[in-house]
Amino acid sequence: MVMPNEKAVNELKEKVRYLERSLVQEGKTDAARFMLIIGGMLDHTVPAEKDELDHVYKAAFLKIWNIVEDSGWPLKFENEEISQEMVDDDLIPPVVHSPY
């Protein structure tokens, strides 16, 4: 697993925040909400607004989530006490149920 360096993550956060502000000014609230969520994920937090995503933005979030989930990038859900530890499923041995 390759973890990005802090400088690259901070630069990406700034780009995402700029896009979010621009989208708000243009009145594109759904797209701005999506960028808010992506920015939160860069800060290891999944904002509660994820539940408000519709259509294409929800599908995009789910695709990104599936990638991040297997990457080792730790995320905590906003307003929830439990953090989602991103663990590669390949590292967890399967459970074999014996008929005996």
N, CA, C and O atoms as a GROMACS GRO file, in nm:
protein
  400
    1MET      N    1   0.084  -0.116   0.000
    1MET     CA    2   0.000   0.000   0.000
    1MET      C    3   0.089   0.124   0.000
    1MET      O    4   0.183   0.133   0.080
    2VAL      N    5   0.062   0.217  -0.086
    2VAL     CA    6   0.139   0.341  -0.096
    2VAL      C    7   0.056   0.454  -0.036
    2VAL      O    8  -0.053   0.484  -0.086
    3MET      N    9   0.105   0.515   0.067
    3MET     CA   10   0.034   0.625   0.130
    3MET      C   11   0.084   0.755   0.068
    3MET      O   12   0.204   0.774   0.052
    4PRO      N   13  -0.008   0.844   0.034
    4PRO     CA   14   0.033   0.971  -0.025
    4PRO      C   15   0.104   1.058   0.078
    4PRO      O   16   0.080   1.046   0.198
    5ASN      N   17   0.190   1.145   0.028
    5ASN     CA   18   0.258   1.232   0.123
    5ASN      C   19   0.166   1.346   0.164
    5ASN      O   20   0.071   1.379   0.094
    6GLU      N   21   0.195   1.404   0.275
    6GLU     CA   22   0.109   1.506   0.336
    6GLU      C   23   0.091   1.627   0.245
    6GLU      O   24  -0.018   1.683   0.237
    7LYS      N   25   0.197   1.667   0.177
    7LYS     CA   26   0.190   1.784   0.089
    7LYS      C   27   0.091   1.759  -0.025
    7LYS      O   28   0.011   1.846  -0.058
    8ALA      N   29   0.097   1.641  -0.085
    8ALA     CA   30   0.006   1.609  -0.196
    8ALA      C   31  -0.138   1.606  -0.149
    8ALA      O   32  -0.228   1.652  -0.219
    9VAL      N   33  -0.162   1.551  -0.030
    9VAL     CA   34  -0.298   1.545   0.024
    9VAL      C   35  -0.349   1.686   0.052
    9VAL      O   36  -0.464   1.717   0.020
   10ASN      N   37  -0.266   1.771   0.109
   10ASN     CA   38  -0.307   1.909   0.138
   10ASN      C   39  -0.338   1.986   0.010
   10ASN      O   40  -0.433   2.064   0.006
   11GLU      N   41  -0.259   1.965  -0.095
   11GLU     CA   42  -0.286   2.031  -0.222
   11GLU      C   43  -0.419   1.984  -0.281
   11GLU      O   44  -0.495   2.064  -0.334
   12LEU      N   45  -0.445   1.857  -0.270
   12LEU     CA   46  -0.571   1.802  -0.319
   12LEU      C   47  -0.689   1.856  -0.238
   12LEU      O   48  -0.794   1.888  -0.294
   13LYS      N   49  -0.672   1.867  -0.107
   13LYS     CA   50  -0.778   1.924  -0.022
   13LYS      C   51  -0.811   2.066  -0.066
   13LYS      O   52  -0.929   2.102  -0.075
   14GLU      N   53  -0.710   2.145  -0.094
   14GLU     CA   54  -0.733   2.283  -0.137
   14GLU      C   55  -0.808   2.287  -0.270
   14GLU      O   56  -0.898   2.369  -0.288
   15LYS      N   57  -0.773   2.201  -0.362
   15LYS     CA   58  -0.843   2.196  -0.491
   15LYS      C   59  -0.989   2.157  -0.472
   15LYS      O   60  -1.078   2.216  -0.534
   16VAL      N   61  -1.014   2.059  -0.386
   16VAL     CA   62  -1.151   2.014  -0.360
   16VAL      C   63  -1.231   2.125  -0.294
   16VAL      O   64  -1.347   2.147  -0.330
   17ARG      N   65  -1.172   2.195  -0.198
   17ARG     CA   66  -1.243   2.305  -0.131
   17ARG      C   67  -1.272   2.419  -0.227
   17ARG      O   68  -1.379   2.481  -0.221
   18TYR      N   69  -1.177   2.448  -0.316
   18TYR     CA   70  -1.200   2.551  -0.418
   18TYR      C   71  -1.316   2.512  -0.508
   18TYR      O   72  -1.404   2.594  -0.537
   19LEU      N   73  -1.318   2.386  -0.553
   19LEU     CA   74  -1.428   2.339  -0.637
   19LEU      C   75  -1.561   2.348  -0.562
   19LEU      O   76  -1.662   2.388  -0.619
   20GLU      N   77  -1.560   2.310  -0.436
   20GLU     CA   78  -1.683   2.315  -0.356
   20GLU      C   79  -1.737   2.459  -0.349
   20GLU      O   80  -1.856   2.481  -0.372
   21ARG      N   81  -1.650   2.555  -0.319
   21ARG     CA   82  -1.692   2.695  -0.311
   21ARG      C   83  -1.744   2.745  -0.445
   21ARG      O   84  -1.845   2.815  -0.450
   22SER      N   85  -1.675   2.708  -0.552
   22SER     CA   86  -1.718   2.750  -0.686
   22SER      C   87  -1.856   2.694  -0.720
   22SER      O   88  -1.940   2.764  -0.776
   23LEU      N   89  -1.878   2.568  -0.686
   23LEU     CA   90  -2.006   2.504  -0.715
   23LEU      C   91  -2.120   2.566  -0.634
   23LEU      O   92  -2.232   2.579  -0.684
   24VAL      N   93  -2.092   2.605  -0.511
   24VAL     CA   94  -2.192   2.673  -0.428
   24VAL      C   95  -2.230   2.805  -0.493
   24VAL      O   96  -2.348   2.838  -0.503
   25GLN      N   97  -2.129   2.881  -0.538
   25GLN     CA   98  -2.155   3.010  -0.602
   25GLN      C   99  -2.237   2.994  -0.730
   25GLN      O  100  -2.316   3.082  -0.765
   26GLU      N  101  -2.218   2.884  -0.801
   26GLU     CA  102  -2.291   2.858  -0.924
   26GLU      C  103  -2.430   2.799  -0.896
   26GLU      O  104  -2.508   2.779  -0.989
   27GLY      N  105  -2.461   2.771  -0.769
   27GLY     CA  106  -2.590   2.716  -0.734
   27GLY      C  107  -2.602   2.566  -0.758
   27GLY      O  108  -2.714   2.513  -0.761
   28LYS      N  109  -2.492   2.498  -0.775
   28LYS     CA  110  -2.490   2.354  -0.798
   28LYS      C  111  -2.470   2.283  -0.663
   28LYS      O  112  -2.362   2.234  -0.632
   29THR      N  113  -2.579   2.281  -0.586
   29THR     CA  114  -2.568   2.231  -0.448
   29THR      C  115  -2.538   2.082  -0.441
   29THR      O  116  -2.465   2.038  -0.351
   30ASP      N  117  -2.592   2.002  -0.532
   30ASP     CA  118  -2.564   1.858  -0.529
   30ASP      C  119  -2.416   1.830  -0.554
   30ASP      O  120  -2.355   1.748  -0.485
   31ALA      N  121  -2.359   1.898  -0.652
   31ALA     CA  122  -2.217   1.880  -0.682
   31ALA      C  123  -2.130   1.933  -0.568
   31ALA      O  124  -2.028   1.873  -0.535
   32ALA      N  125  -2.172   2.045  -0.508
   32ALA     CA  126  -2.097   2.101  -0.395
   32ALA      C  127  -2.100   2.006  -0.276
   32ALA      O  128  -1.999   1.989  -0.208
   33ARG      N  129  -2.214   1.943  -0.250
   33ARG     CA  130  -2.226   1.846  -0.141
   33ARG      C  131  -2.131   1.728  -0.165
   33ARG      O  132  -2.067   1.680  -0.072
   34PHE      N  133  -2.124   1.684  -0.289
   34PHE     CA  134  -2.034   1.574  -0.324
   34PHE      C  135  -1.889   1.612  -0.295
   34PHE      O  136  -1.814   1.533  -0.239
   35MET      N  137  -1.850   1.734  -0.333
   35MET     CA  138  -1.714   1.779  -0.307
   35MET      C  139  -1.687   1.793  -0.157
   35MET      O  140  -1.576   1.767  -0.111
   36LEU      N  141  -1.789   1.834  -0.080
   36LEU     CA  142  -1.776   1.841   0.065
   36LEU      C  143  -1.744   1.704   0.122
   36LEU      O  144  -1.658   1.691   0.210
   37ILE      N  145  -1.811   1.602   0.072
   37ILE     CA  146  -1.789   1.466   0.120
   37ILE      C  147  -1.651   1.416   0.082
   37ILE      O  148  -1.582   1.354   0.164
   38ILE      N  149  -1.609   1.442  -0.040
   38ILE     CA  150  -1.475   1.401  -0.084
   38ILE      C  151  -1.369   1.472   0.000
   38ILE      O  152  -1.271   1.410   0.041
   39GLY      N  153  -1.388   1.600   0.025
   39GLY     CA  154  -1.294   1.674   0.110
   39GLY      C  155  -1.288   1.617   0.251
   39GLY      O  156  -1.180   1.608   0.310
   40GLY      N  157  -1.403   1.578   0.304
   40GLY     CA  158  -1.406   1.516   0.436
   40GLY      C  159  -1.330   1.386   0.438
   40GLY      O  160  -1.258   1.356   0.533
   41MET      N  161  -1.347   1.307   0.332
   41MET     CA  162  -1.277   1.179   0.326
   41MET      C  163  -1.125   1.200   0.323
   41MET      O  164  -1.050   1.117   0.375
   42LEU      N  165  -1.080   1.309   0.262
   42LEU     CA  166  -0.936   1.339   0.263
   42LEU      C  167  -0.888   1.370   0.404
   42LEU      O  168  -0.770   1.355   0.435
   43ASP      N  169  -0.981   1.415   0.490
   43ASP     CA  170  -0.950   1.440   0.632
   43ASP      C  171  -0.988   1.321   0.720
   43ASP      O  172  -0.998   1.334   0.842
   44HIS      N  173  -1.008   1.205   0.656
   44HIS     CA  174  -1.039   1.080   0.727
   44HIS      C  175  -1.177   1.080   0.794
   44HIS      O  176  -1.199   1.007   0.890
   45THR      N  177  -1.269   1.162   0.743
   45THR     CA  178  -1.403   1.170   0.799
   45THR      C  179  -1.505   1.162   0.685
   45THR      O  180  -1.488   1.226   0.582
   46VAL      N  181  -1.610   1.084   0.706
   46VAL     CA  182  -1.718   1.078   0.609
   46VAL      C  183  -1.832   1.164   0.664
   46VAL      O  184  -1.898   1.125   0.760
   47PRO      N  185  -1.855   1.281   0.603
   47PRO     CA  186  -1.961   1.370   0.654
   47PRO      C  187  -2.099   1.305   0.646
   47PRO      O  188  -2.126   1.222   0.560
   48ALA      N  189  -2.186   1.346   0.738
   48ALA     CA  190  -2.322   1.293   0.743
   48ALA      C  191  -2.400   1.326   0.615
   48ALA      O  192  -2.499   1.259   0.585
   49GLU      N  193  -2.359   1.426   0.541
   49GLU     CA  194  -2.427   1.464   0.417
   49GLU      C  195  -2.423   1.355   0.311
   49GLU      O  196  -2.491   1.365   0.209
   50LYS      N  197  -2.344   1.251   0.335
   50LYS     CA  198  -2.339   1.140   0.239
   50LYS      C  199  -2.476   1.078   0.217
   50LYS      O  200  -2.506   1.026   0.110
   51ASP      N  201  -2.560   1.086   0.321
   51ASP     CA  202  -2.694   1.029   0.313
   51ASP      C  203  -2.788   1.113   0.226
   51ASP      O  204  -2.897   1.068   0.191
   52GLU      N  205  -2.746   1.234   0.192
   52GLU     CA  206  -2.828   1.323   0.111
   52GLU      C  207  -2.793   1.316  -0.038
   52GLU      O  208  -2.858   1.382  -0.119
   53LEU      N  209  -2.693   1.237  -0.073
   53LEU     CA  210  -2.653   1.227  -0.213
   53LEU      C  211  -2.760   1.158  -0.296
   53LEU      O  212  -2.825   1.064  -0.249
   54ASP      N  213  -2.779   1.206  -0.417
   54ASP     CA  214  -2.876   1.148  -0.509
   54ASP      C  215  -2.809   1.107  -0.639
   54ASP      O  216  -2.707   1.163  -0.680
   55HIS      N  217  -2.868   1.010  -0.702
   55HIS     CA  218  -2.839   0.967  -0.839
   55HIS      C  219  -2.690   0.949  -0.868
   55HIS      O  220  -2.623   0.866  -0.807
   56VAL      N  221  -2.640   1.028  -0.962
   56VAL     CA  222  -2.503   1.009  -1.010
   56VAL      C  223  -2.400   1.033  -0.900
   56VAL      O  224  -2.295   0.969  -0.897
   57TYR      N  225  -2.429   1.126  -0.809
   57TYR     CA  226  -2.334   1.156  -0.701
   57TYR      C  227  -2.328   1.041  -0.600
   57TYR      O  228  -2.222   1.011  -0.546
   58LYS      N  229  -2.442   0.979  -0.574
   58LYS     CA  230  -2.443   0.864  -0.484
   58LYS      C  231  -2.366   0.747  -0.546
   58LYS      O  232  -2.289   0.680  -0.478
   59ALA      N  233  -2.387   0.725  -0.676
   59ALA     CA  234  -2.315   0.617  -0.746
   59ALA      C  235  -2.164   0.644  -0.745
   59ALA      O  236  -2.085   0.552  -0.724
   60ALA      N  237  -2.125   0.769  -0.768
   60ALA     CA  238  -1.983   0.804  -0.767
   60ALA      C  239  -1.924   0.785  -0.628
   60ALA      O  240  -1.813   0.732  -0.613
   61PHE      N  241  -1.998   0.828  -0.524
   61PHE     CA  242  -1.950   0.810  -0.387
   61PHE      C  243  -1.929   0.662  -0.357
   61PHE      O  244  -1.827   0.624  -0.299
   62LEU      N  245  -2.025   0.578  -0.396
   62LEU     CA  246  -2.013   0.434  -0.368
   62LEU      C  247  -1.893   0.373  -0.439
   62LEU      O  248  -1.827   0.285  -0.384
   63LYS      N  249  -1.864   0.416  -0.561
   63LYS     CA  250  -1.745   0.366  -0.633
   63LYS      C  251  -1.618   0.408  -0.561
   63LYS      O  252  -1.526   0.328  -0.543
   64ILE      N  253  -1.613   0.535  -0.520
   64ILE     CA  254  -1.495   0.584  -0.448
   64ILE      C  255  -1.482   0.512  -0.314
   64ILE      O  256  -1.373   0.472  -0.274
   65TRP      N  257  -1.594   0.495  -0.244
   65TRP     CA  258  -1.594   0.425  -0.116
   65TRP      C  259  -1.535   0.285  -0.131
   65TRP      O  260  -1.452   0.243  -0.050
   66ASN      N  261  -1.577   0.213  -0.234
   66ASN     CA  262  -1.528   0.077  -0.254
   66ASN      C  263  -1.377   0.074  -0.277
   66ASN      O  264  -1.309  -0.019  -0.234
   67ILE      N  265  -1.325   0.174  -0.344
   67ILE     CA  266  -1.180   0.181  -0.366
   67ILE      C  267  -1.108   0.214  -0.235
   67ILE      O  268  -1.009   0.151  -0.199
   68VAL      N  269  -1.160   0.315  -0.165
   68VAL     CA  270  -1.096   0.359  -0.040
   68VAL      C  271  -1.104   0.250   0.066
   68VAL      O  272  -1.010   0.232   0.144
   69GLU      N  273  -1.213   0.177   0.068
   69GLU     CA  274  -1.233   0.072   0.168
   69GLU      C  275  -1.120  -0.031   0.164
   69GLU      O  276  -1.081  -0.084   0.268
   70ASP      N  277  -1.069  -0.060   0.047
   70ASP     CA  278  -0.962  -0.160   0.032
   70ASP      C  279  -0.822  -0.099   0.035
   70ASP      O  280  -0.722  -0.171   0.022
   71SER      N  281  -0.813   0.033   0.054
   71SER     CA  282  -0.683   0.098   0.043
   71SER      C  283  -0.605   0.108   0.173
   71SER      O  284  -0.484   0.128   0.170
   72GLY      N  285  -0.672   0.095   0.287
   72GLY     CA  286  -0.605   0.115   0.414
   72GLY      C  287  -0.619   0.256   0.467
   72GLY      O  288  -0.566   0.287   0.573
   73TRP      N  289  -0.691   0.344   0.395
   73TRP     CA  290  -0.713   0.483   0.438
   73TRP      C  291  -0.821   0.481   0.547
   73TRP      O  292  -0.936   0.451   0.516
   74PRO      N  293  -0.787   0.512   0.672
   74PRO     CA  294  -0.887   0.504   0.780
   74PRO      C  295  -0.989   0.616   0.770
   74PRO      O  296  -0.954   0.731   0.743
   75LEU      N  297  -1.115   0.583   0.791
   75LEU     CA  298  -1.223   0.681   0.787
   75LEU      C  299  -1.309   0.669   0.912
   75LEU      O  300  -1.332   0.559   0.963
   76LYS      N  301  -1.355   0.782   0.959
   76LYS     CA  302  -1.449   0.787   1.071
   76LYS      C  303  -1.576   0.854   1.020
   76LYS      O  304  -1.570   0.957   0.954
   77PHE      N  305  -1.689   0.795   1.051
   77PHE     CA  306  -1.816   0.854   1.011
   77PHE      C  307  -1.849   0.969   1.105
   77PHE      O  308  -1.844   0.954   1.227
   78GLU      N  309  -1.883   1.083   1.047
   78GLU     CA  310  -1.919   1.200   1.126
   78GLU      C  311  -2.041   1.167   1.212
   78GLU      O  312  -2.133   1.098   1.166
   79ASN      N  313  -2.042   1.215   1.334
   79ASN     CA  314  -2.151   1.193   1.429
   79ASN      C  315  -2.165   1.047   1.472
   79ASN      O  316  -2.269   1.009   1.526
   80GLU      N  317  -2.065   0.967   1.449
   80GLU     CA  318  -2.067   0.829   1.494
   80GLU      C  319  -1.940   0.803   1.575
   80GLU      O  320  -1.834   0.854   1.541
   81GLU      N  321  -1.952   0.727   1.678
   81GLU     CA  322  -1.840   0.698   1.767
   81GLU      C  323  -1.743   0.598   1.707
   81GLU      O  324  -1.623   0.601   1.736
   82ILE      N  325  -1.794   0.509   1.623
   82ILE     CA  326  -1.713   0.400   1.571
   82ILE      C  327  -1.645   0.444   1.443
   82ILE      O  328  -1.710   0.498   1.353
   83SER      N  329  -1.516   0.420   1.434
   83SER     CA  330  -1.446   0.450   1.309
   83SER      C  331  -1.446   0.326   1.222
   83SER      O  332  -1.447   0.213   1.271
   84GLN      N  333  -1.445   0.350   1.093
   84GLN     CA  334  -1.443   0.240   0.997
   84GLN      C  335  -1.297   0.212   0.965
   84GLN      O  336  -1.232   0.289   0.895
   85GLU      N  337  -1.248   0.102   1.016
   85GLU     CA  338  -1.112   0.063   0.985
   85GLU      C  339  -1.111   0.000   0.847
   85GLU      O  340  -1.182  -0.098   0.822
   86MET      N  341  -1.033   0.055   0.760
   86MET     CA  342  -1.025   0.003   0.625
   86MET      C  343  -0.925  -0.111   0.626
   86MET      O  344  -0.804  -0.090   0.641
   87VAL      N  345  -0.974  -0.230   0.610
   87VAL     CA  346  -0.892  -0.350   0.613
   87VAL      C  347  -0.908  -0.423   0.482
   87VAL      O  348  -1.019  -0.439   0.431
   88ASP      N  349  -0.798  -0.466   0.428
   88ASP     CA  350  -0.802  -0.543   0.306
   88ASP      C  351  -0.861  -0.680   0.337
   88ASP      O  352  -0.810  -0.752   0.423
   89ASP      N  353  -0.968  -0.716   0.266
   89ASP     CA  354  -1.035  -0.843   0.292
   89ASP      C  355  -0.943  -0.963   0.269
   89ASP      O  356  -0.965  -1.070   0.326
   90ASP      N  357  -0.841  -0.945   0.187
   90ASP     CA  358  -0.748  -1.055   0.162
   90ASP      C  359  -0.665  -1.089   0.286
   90ASP      O  360  -0.609  -1.198   0.295
   91LEU      N  361  -0.658  -0.996   0.380
   91LEU     CA  362  -0.579  -1.019   0.501
   91LEU      C  363  -0.658  -1.097   0.606
   91LEU      O  364  -0.600  -1.146   0.703
   92ILE      N  365  -0.787  -1.106   0.587
   92ILE     CA  366  -0.871  -1.176   0.683
   92ILE      C  367  -0.895  -1.318   0.631
   92ILE      O  368  -0.953  -1.335   0.524
   93PRO      N  369  -0.853  -1.417   0.706
   93PRO     CA  370  -0.872  -1.554   0.658
   93PRO      C  371  -1.020  -1.590   0.657
   93PRO      O  372  -1.095  -1.546   0.745
   94PRO      N  373  -1.063  -1.667   0.562
   94PRO     CA  374  -1.204  -1.707   0.557
   94PRO      C  375  -1.236  -1.802   0.673
   94PRO      O  376  -1.150  -1.875   0.722
   95VAL      N  377  -1.361  -1.798   0.713
   95VAL     CA  378  -1.407  -1.886   0.820
   95VAL      C  379  -1.466  -2.011   0.752
   95VAL      O  380  -1.556  -2.003   0.668
   96VAL      N  381  -1.413  -2.125   0.791
   96VAL     CA  382  -1.461  -2.251   0.735
   96VAL      C  383  -1.543  -2.321   0.842
   96VAL      O  384  -1.494  -2.348   0.952
   97HIS      N  385  -1.666  -2.349   0.808
   97HIS     CA  386  -1.752  -2.417   0.903
   97HIS      C  387  -1.745  -2.567   0.877
   97HIS      O  388  -1.773  -2.615   0.768
   98SER      N  389  -1.707  -2.638   0.980
   98SER     CA  390  -1.696  -2.783   0.971
   98SER      C  391  -1.830  -2.846   1.001
   98SER      O  392  -1.900  -2.802   1.092
   99PRO      N  393  -1.867  -2.950   0.927
   99PRO     CA  394  -1.993  -3.018   0.956
   99PRO      C  395  -1.986  -3.099   1.083
   99PRO      O  396  -2.088  -3.154   1.125
  100TYR      N  397  -1.869  -3.109   1.147
  100TYR     CA  398  -1.853  -3.191   1.266
  100TYR      C  399  -1.871  -3.110   1.391
  100TYR      O  400  -1.861  -3.164   1.501
   0.00000   0.00000   0.00000
